[in-house]
Amino acid sequence: MTRLKSWPQISRTVRKATRLQLVFMIYAAVCGGAFGLEEMVSGSGPGLALVVLALMPLVFSLPVSLAVAEMTARFPVEGGSYRWAATALGGFWGAQSGWWTWLTSAIMNTLYAVLFVSYAKQAFPAITGRGEWMLAIALIWIVYFLNIKGIHLIGNAAIFLTILLLVPFAVTTVLGLSQWKFNPVSPFHDPSKPFLAGLHASVAIAIWLYAGYDKLSAAAEETDNPQRNFLWALLLAGGFSALSYLLPTIAGLAAVGNWQSWTTGYFSVLAGKIGGPWLEGAMIASALLSNFLLLAVTMLSASRVTMTMAQDKVLPSRLAAVHSVHQTPVRSLLFNAVIYSLLALFNFQQLIFLNSVFQIANILIIFASLIAIRGSKSEQLPAFQVPCGRGGLIVLMLPTCILALVIGLESTAPKELLVLAVAALAGAIFYWIRGRSTAQEPARRISA
């Protein structure tokens, strides 16, 4: 019989997040409103964009959610997918999973700060030049100080801010549907570009939109009964996210049409056309709240990954230090805030592809970890198990593999591929320089 070596539970005392807080935090990490999908409509055509938005929860979100739910039920430990991979696949793949998770979080968090500034400029056009960077920096450090207070505060903020930011979307949806004038799926795809090019554009953005179901697993030990609560929180947040994307998009296309004009920030313009200046202002405020909340939740999860990698000596052990009062990973949070502040100097719109590739790579590692663990025999069955054998799990992961193939084959720009290769190699090189000699790899493998 084979048994899985388990990770020790955290010894620090924290005020844990409730199931309701977990639902809203996962929703915030994944969605936080429909902002960011506008480029799908103009880049691929309204019909194709809506089809991709409708299908991605089934072929991408649901399989990932089920895998994350089972892995969290088996290993409700800090670090999430990083420690799952280290347990099932060994220290090298654990380190790569941690590196890729952190890399996507760094890109996404900086993008949230940049998007916050872009929406703020709609309300305050005087914000230009250095002022844009200073505003992004201010946002990052406000979120840093809030995160020091702990997951319970972030959970309460997720509930309150989500309700506030969704009010303008609800009003826009109701008014938009009552003003139906256009066919929201016509034309099905952009006639000016090949169908596959439009599909690739939609899928790459949709992966970004629907990514994040694994994020809060990095703080599993800081939530109540994670073995059971994660399944329901993931399913509820997933369904809510799909509706949040589809309903306002259908309403906007039906009421206003003009699909070629859907670019970043268009939801505020759309709200103004449907409900007038007051609704446009409310939508801008909603966008600011959304990006603030996305940054807060993602910084929380990213800090737990770097903290646990530091605990395992894959990263410098200083990053594992926790706050003396709040027991939060204060140095890991500080490290991430500094990195985001530096990256905020750049425009990250063109890095959606890089984010999508690493997000898919890490999801494939989650699937691989689950398949490997299914081949072992743990001491007891988890509170939740995906209802299929190892063969069924392989079938379950096929859509994600196909998405990875679509993204990879269509993305042949030399600059993007060079950045991707350097980023991928950096994690492997760092492991061989530091992790191979310090990480406790043998103790993390499946052992007899």
C-alpha positions in Angstrom: 0.0 0.0 0.0 1.3 3.5 -0.8 0.6 6.5 1.4 0.8 10.2 0.8 3.1 12.2 3.0 1.0 15.2 4.2 2.1 18.7 4.9 2.0 20.0 8.5 -0.9 22.3 9.3 -0.1 26.0 10.1 0.6 26.7 13.7 -0.3 30.4 13.7 -3.8 31.4 14.9 -5.9 33.3 12.4 -9.5 34.4 12.3 -10.9 32.1 9.5 -13.0 33.1 6.6 -16.6 31.8 6.5 -18.2 29.9 3.6 -20.1 33.1 2.5 -16.8 35.1 2.5 -15.1 32.3 0.6 -17.9 32.4 -2.1 -17.4 36.1 -2.6 -13.6 36.0 -2.5 -13.6 33.3 -5.2 -16.1 35.4 -7.2 -13.9 38.4 -6.8 -10.7 36.5 -7.8 -12.4 35.1 -10.9 -14.8 37.9 -12.1 -15.6 41.0 -10.1 -18.0 42.2 -12.8 -17.9 42.0 -16.6 -15.0 44.4 -17.0 -12.3 43.2 -19.3 -14.4 41.2 -21.8 -15.1 44.2 -24.2 -12.2 43.3 -26.4 -13.7 39.9 -27.0 -16.8 41.4 -28.7 -14.8 43.8 -31.1 -12.0 41.3 -31.6 -14.0 38.3 -32.7 -17.6 39.4 -33.3 -20.6 39.4 -30.9 -22.0 36.0 -31.6 -18.6 34.2 -31.2 -17.8 36.1 -28.1 -21.1 35.1 -26.5 -20.7 31.5 -27.4 -17.2 31.4 -25.9 -18.5 33.1 -22.8 -21.2 30.5 -22.5 -19.1 27.4 -23.2 -16.0 28.3 -21.2 -17.7 27.6 -17.8 -18.4 24.0 -19.0 -15.2 23.2 -20.8 -12.8 25.2 -18.6 -14.3 26.4 -15.3 -16.2 23.3 -14.2 -13.4 20.8 -14.7 -10.9 23.1 -12.9 -13.3 23.7 -10.1 -14.0 20.0 -9.5 -10.2 19.3 -9.5 -9.5 22.1 -7.1 -12.3 21.0 -4.9 -11.0 17.4 -4.6 -7.4 18.5 -4.1 -8.5 21.0 -1.4 -10.5 18.2 0.3 -7.4 16.0 0.2 -4.9 18.6 1.1 -6.4 21.8 2.7 -3.0 23.4 3.2 -1.4 26.8 2.6 0.2 27.1 -0.8 -2.6 25.3 -2.7 -1.5 24.0 -6.1 2.2 24.6 -5.3 2.2 22.1 -2.5 -0.2 19.7 -4.3 2.3 19.4 -7.2 5.2 19.0 -4.8 3.3 16.2 -3.0 2.3 14.3 -6.1 4.9 15.1 -8.7 8.0 16.1 -6.7 9.9 19.3 -5.7 10.8 20.4 -9.2 7.2 20.5 -10.5 6.1 22.0 -7.2 8.5 24.8 -7.7 7.5 25.3 -11.3 3.8 25.4 -10.2 4.6 28.0 -7.5 6.7 30.1 -10.0 4.0 30.0 -12.6 1.2 30.8 -10.1 3.2 33.7 -8.8 4.1 35.0 -12.3 0.4 35.0 -13.4 -0.6 36.7 -10.2 2.1 39.4 -10.7 0.9 40.1 -14.2 -2.8 40.1 -13.3 -2.3 42.2 -10.2 -0.3 44.8 -12.0 -2.9 44.8 -14.8 -5.7 45.4 -12.2 -3.8 48.5 -10.9 -3.3 49.7 -14.5 -6.9 49.2 -15.3 -7.9 51.0 -12.1 -6.0 54.0 -13.3 -7.5 53.8 -16.8 -11.0 54.0 -15.3 -10.0 56.7 -12.9 -8.9 58.8 -15.9 -12.4 58.6 -17.3 -13.7 60.4 -14.3 -10.6 62.6 -13.8 -8.9 63.3 -17.2 -6.3 65.4 -15.5 -4.5 62.2 -14.3 -1.7 61.9 -16.8 2.0 60.9 -17.0 3.6 60.3 -13.6 0.3 60.8 -11.9 -0.9 57.5 -13.4 1.9 55.6 -11.9 1.6 57.3 -8.5 -2.1 56.4 -8.4 -1.4 52.8 -9.2 1.3 52.8 -6.5 -1.1 54.3 -4.0 -3.7 51.6 -4.8 -1.1 48.7 -4.5 0.0 49.9 -1.0 -3.5 50.5 0.3 -4.3 46.9 -0.6 -1.0 45.8 1.0 -2.0 47.4 4.3 -5.5 45.9 4.2 -4.0 42.5 3.5 -1.9 42.7 6.6 -5.1 42.7 8.7 -6.0 39.2 7.4 -8.3 37.1 5.3 -11.4 37.9 7.4 -11.2 41.6 6.6 -10.7 40.8 2.9 -13.7 38.5 3.0 -15.9 41.1 4.5 -14.7 43.6 1.9 -15.4 41.1 -0.9 -19.0 40.7 0.2 -19.7 44.5 0.6 -17.8 45.7 -2.5 -19.2 42.9 -4.8 -22.8 43.9 -3.9 -22.0 47.6 -4.6 -20.2 47.0 -7.9 -22.9 44.7 -9.3 -25.7 47.3 -8.8 -24.8 49.3 -12.0 -24.6 46.0 -14.0 -28.0 44.9 -12.8 -29.5 48.3 -13.7 -27.8 48.3 -17.1 -28.9 44.7 -17.8 -32.6 45.4 -16.9 -32.7 48.7 -18.9 -30.8 47.2 -21.8 -33.1 44.3 -22.2 -36.1 46.6 -22.0 -34.6 48.6 -24.9 -33.9 45.6 -27.2 -33.4 46.8 -30.8 -30.6 44.7 -32.3 -29.7 41.1 -32.7 -27.0 40.5 -30.1 -25.4 37.6 -32.0 -25.1 39.3 -35.4 -22.7 39.1 -37.0 -21.5 35.8 -35.6 -17.9 36.6 -36.1 -15.8 39.6 -37.4 -16.0 39.3 -41.2 -12.7 41.3 -41.5 -10.6 38.5 -40.0 -10.3 34.7 -40.3 -12.6 32.8 -38.0 -9.8 31.0 -36.2 -8.0 34.3 -35.5 -11.2 35.6 -33.9 -11.7 32.4 -31.9 -8.1 32.6 -30.6 -8.6 36.2 -29.5 -11.8 35.3 -27.6 -10.4 32.1 -26.0 -7.2 33.9 -24.8 -9.3 36.7 -23.1 -11.9 34.2 -21.8 -9.1 32.2 -20.1 -8.1 35.4 -18.3 -11.7 36.1 -17.4 -12.5 32.7 -16.1 -9.1 32.0 -14.4 -8.7 32.1 -10.7 -10.6 29.2 -9.3 -7.5 27.8 -7.7 -6.3 31.1 -6.1 -8.1 30.9 -2.7 -6.9 27.3 -2.2 -3.5 28.9 -1.4 -5.2 30.1 1.8 -7.2 26.9 2.5 -6.1 26.6 6.1 -7.4 30.1 6.8 -11.0 29.1 5.9 -13.7 27.3 7.8 -14.0 23.5 6.9 -12.2 23.8 3.5 -12.7 20.2 2.8 -16.5 20.8 2.3 -16.9 24.5 1.8 -14.6 24.8 -1.2 -16.8 22.7 -3.4 -19.9 24.7 -2.9 -18.1 28.0 -3.0 -16.4 27.1 -6.3 -19.7 26.0 -7.9 -21.7 29.0 -6.7 -18.9 31.5 -7.7 -18.6 29.8 -11.1 -22.2 30.0 -11.9 -22.5 33.6 -10.7 -19.4 34.6 -12.8 -20.9 33.2 -16.0 -24.1 35.1 -15.5 -22.1 38.3 -14.7 -20.4 38.1 -18.0 -23.3 37.0 -20.2 -26.3 39.0 -19.1 -24.9 42.6 -19.3 -23.2 41.7 -22.6 -26.4 40.4 -24.2 -28.3 43.4 -22.9 -25.7 45.9 -24.1 -25.5 44.4 -27.6 -29.3 44.2 -27.8 -29.9 47.8 -26.8 -27.0 49.6 -28.4 -25.4 47.3 -31.0 -22.2 49.0 -32.2 -20.1 45.9 -31.5 -17.0 47.3 -33.3 -16.7 50.0 -30.5 -16.4 47.5 -27.6 -12.9 48.3 -26.3 -11.5 48.4 -22.8 -13.7 50.6 -20.6 -16.7 50.4 -22.9 -19.1 49.3 -20.2 -19.2 52.8 -18.8 -19.9 54.2 -22.2 -22.6 51.6 -22.7 -24.2 52.4 -19.4 -24.3 56.1 -20.4 -26.0 55.2 -23.6 -28.6 53.0 -21.9 -29.3 54.9 -18.7 -27.7 58.4 -19.0 -24.8 60.2 -17.3 -25.7 59.0 -13.8 -25.4 55.3 -14.8 -22.2 56.0 -16.6 -20.7 57.5 -13.5 -22.0 54.6 -11.4 -20.3 52.1 -13.8 -17.0 54.0 -13.6 -17.2 53.7 -9.8 -18.1 50.0 -10.2 -14.9 49.5 -12.3 -12.8 51.1 -9.7 -14.3 48.9 -6.9 -13.8 45.8 -9.1 -10.1 46.3 -9.8 -9.5 47.3 -6.2 -11.2 44.0 -5.0 -9.5 41.9 -7.7 -6.1 43.2 -6.6 -6.9 42.7 -2.9 -7.9 39.0 -3.2 -5.2 38.1 -5.7 -2.5 39.7 -3.6 -3.8 37.6 -0.6 -3.5 34.4 -2.5 -0.1 35.2 -4.1 1.4 36.0 -0.8 0.5 32.6 0.6 2.3 30.9 -2.3 5.5 32.9 -1.8 5.2 32.3 2.0 4.9 28.5 1.6 7.7 28.4 -1.0 9.9 30.3 1.5 8.9 27.9 4.3 10.1 25.0 2.1 13.3 26.9 1.3 12.5 27.2 -2.4 12.5 30.9 -1.9 14.5 32.8 0.8 13.3 31.9 4.2 12.9 35.5 5.3 9.7 35.7 3.1 8.0 33.2 5.5 7.9 35.6 8.4 4.4 36.5 9.7 3.0 39.6 11.4 3.3 39.4 15.2 -0.4 40.4 15.7 -2.4 39.5 12.6 -0.3 36.4 11.8 -0.3 37.3 8.1 2.7 36.8 5.8 3.9 40.4 6.1 7.2 40.0 4.3 5.7 38.0 1.4 3.0 40.7 1.1 5.7 43.3 1.1 7.8 41.5 -1.6 4.7 41.2 -3.8 3.7 44.9 -3.3 7.2 46.0 -4.3 7.2 43.9 -7.5 3.7 45.1 -8.5 4.9 48.7 -7.9 7.8 48.2 -10.3 5.7 46.4 -12.9 3.1 49.2 -12.9 5.6 51.2 -14.9 4.7 49.1 -18.0 1.6 48.5 -20.1 0.4 45.0 -19.6 -2.4 44.7 -22.2 -0.1 42.8 -24.5 0.7 40.2 -21.8 -2.7 38.6 -21.8 -1.3 35.8 -23.9 1.6 35.1 -21.5 -0.8 35.1 -18.6 -3.1 32.6 -20.4 -0.3 30.2 -21.2 1.0 30.1 -17.7 -2.5 29.8 -16.2 -3.2 26.8 -18.4 0.2 25.3 -17.6 -0.6 25.5 -13.9 -4.1 24.1 -14.4 -2.6 21.1 -16.2 -0.2 20.5 -13.3 -3.3 20.5 -11.0 -4.9 17.8 -13.2 -1.6 15.9 -13.3 -1.3 16.1 -9.5 -4.9 14.8 -9.1 -4.3 11.9 -11.5 -1.1 10.9 -9.8 -2.7 11.0 -6.3 -5.6 8.9 -7.6 -3.0 6.3 -8.4 -1.9 6.2 -4.8 -3.9 5.1 -1.7 -4.4 7.7 0.9 -5.4 6.8 4.5 -9.1 7.8 3.9 -11.3 9.1 1.1 -11.7 12.9 0.9 -14.9 14.7 1.8 -15.3 15.3 -2.0 -14.1 13.3 -4.9 -14.7 13.9 -8.6 -17.1 11.1 -9.6 -14.9 9.4 -12.1 -11.8 7.2 -12.2 -8.4 8.1 -13.5 -9.6 7.6 -17.1 -12.5 9.9 -16.5 -10.1 12.5 -15.1 -8.0 12.3 -18.3 -11.2 12.9 -20.4 -12.1 15.8 -18.0 -8.8 17.6 -18.7 -8.9 17.2 -22.5 -10.8 20.5 -23.1 -8.0 22.4 -21.2 -5.4 20.6 -23.3 -7.2 21.6 -26.5 -7.4 25.2 -25.3 -3.6 25.1 -24.6 -3.1 23.8 -28.1 -5.3 26.6 -29.6 -3.4 29.3 -27.7 0.0 27.8 -28.6 -0.5 27.2 -32.3 -2.1 30.6 -33.0 0.4 32.6 -30.9 3.5 32.6 -33.0 4.8 36.2 -32.5 8.6 35.9 -31.9 8.6 38.5 -29.1 5.8 36.8 -27.2 7.4 33.4 -27.6 10.8 34.7 -26.4 9.2 36.2 -23.3 7.4 33.0 -22.7 10.6 30.9 -23.0 12.6 33.1 -20.8 9.9 33.2 -18.1 9.5 29.4 -18.2 13.3 28.8 -18.0 13.7 31.2 -15.2 11.7 29.1 -12.8 13.6 25.9 -13.8 17.0 27.6 -13.5 16.1 29.1 -10.1 15.1 25.7 -8.8 18.4 24.1 -9.9 20.3 27.0 -8.3 18.5 27.1 -5.0 15.5 24.7 -4.8 17.3 21.5 -5.7 19.7 21.8 -2.8 17.3 23.1 -0.2 13.7 21.9 -0.9 12.7 18.7 0.9 11.8 16.9 -2.3 12.0 13.3 -1.1 9.6 14.0 1.7 7.0 15.4 -0.6 6.9 12.6 -3.1 4.4 9.7 -3.0 6.4 7.2 -1.0 6.0 3.6 -0.3 
